[in-house]
Amino acid sequence: MDKKIIVTVAVAITVIGLLVVVILGSINKKNSQLPDAKTPILYYGISCPHCKDLEEKISASSIEQSLSIIRKEVYADKTNAQELEAVGKSCDLSSDELFVPFLYHKEKCYIGTDVIFDYLSEQSVKEATVSAQN
């Protein structure tokens, strides 16, 4: 009777250990597919009129004087499109909810010209303030 209990407990511990390894592996794999979110990443489409509007607003502003922005085109670049989908999933967005322009920064997602421009403007002011203090 004691041997059955010991074997049962050993099997249960082994199964639980394997489940933990699989779950942790899945979490790490998901996170490793995401780009570094320290610098804002702007996903855009080459023929997207809203993306063009956003670019014009950014160009007319002083945002990029204090804030770097990484740009990734998603219509023609399959790798960037796949990355956008992974980023969207990290923000609990389905592929049906992903539109460009799309901004990813500090592990948060922003969609739409005005939302992105306002956010980048705020971040630019923060960066300029930090730079001025140093």
N, C-alpha and C positions, 0 to 999 in steps of 0.2 A: 504494500500500500504506500509506503514512504517513497519507493522508487517511482511510482506513477506520479505522485505529486511533484517530485523533483523534476522529472522529465517534462511534465506539463508546464511547470513554471519556467523551465529553461527554454522550451519552445515558445512560450508567450513572450518572454524577454527578447528572444531572437527576432520574432515577428515585429514587435514594437520597435526594436532597434532598426530594422530594415525600413520600416515605414518612416521613421524619423529621417534616415539618410535620404530616402527618395524625396520627401517633402522639402528638406533643406536644399537638396540639389536643384529642385524645381524653382525654388525662390531665388537662389543664386543665379541660375540660368536666365530667369526673367530679368533680374536687375543688371546682369552683364550685357544684355542686348541694348540697354538704354544708353544714349549718349551722355556725356558729361553735361550737367545742367548749370554749370557755373556761369557760362557765357550764354546769353540768349540765342536760341536757334530759331530762325524764321524759315518755315517751310512755305514754299510758294509754287505756283504753276506758271509756266512761261507765257501762257496765253490767258491767264486769269485777270479779268478787268479789276477786280477788287484788290488783287495783289499789286497791280500797277498803281492804283490809287494810293495804297499804303506806301509804296516806294516813293511816290511823289511827295507825300506828306513828310516822310522821313528825310528825304533830300532837302526839302524846304526848311526843315527845322535844324536845331543844333544838337540833336540827339547823339549823333555819332562822333561828336567832338569829345564826349566823355564816356561813351558806352560802345563797346565793340558788339557787333551782331554777326553771327554766322548765318549765311544763307544757304538753303538747300532746295534745289528745284526737284519737284516730285512727279511731274507729268512725264518727262522723258527719262528720268533716272530711277530705275526700278529699286536700286539699293536704298535711295533716299525715301522712296514711297514705302518700302517695307519698314524702314526705321520710323517713319511717321506713324504707321499702324501700331508698332510696338509702343511708341510714346503715347499714342492715344489710349491704348489698353491700360497703360500705367495710370492714366487719369480716368479710368472706368468709362471710356468712350468706345462705342462699337464702330466698326468701319463705316456704317451708315451715318454716323455723327461727325465724321472727319471731313472738314472743309479747309480750303486754303483761302486766305492766309491763315496760318496756324503758328503760334509761338510757344516754344517750350523753354522754361527758365525756372531754375531752382525747384525742379520736380513738380511744376505746375503748368497747366495748359491754358492757352488763351486763343480764342477763335474770333475772327472778324476784324475788319479794318480799324474801327474806332476803339474797340476794346484793346487791341494790340498797341495802337498808337498811344493811347492814354497810359497804358502800363509802361511802355518804353520811355515816355516822357518823364514819368515819375521816377523810374530807375535811373535815368540820365541825370536828373536833378540830385538824386541821392549820391550817385558816383561823383558828380562835380563837387558836392559838399564835402565828401570824404577826402577828395584830392586837395581841396582848398585848405582843409584842416591839417593836412600832412605837410 
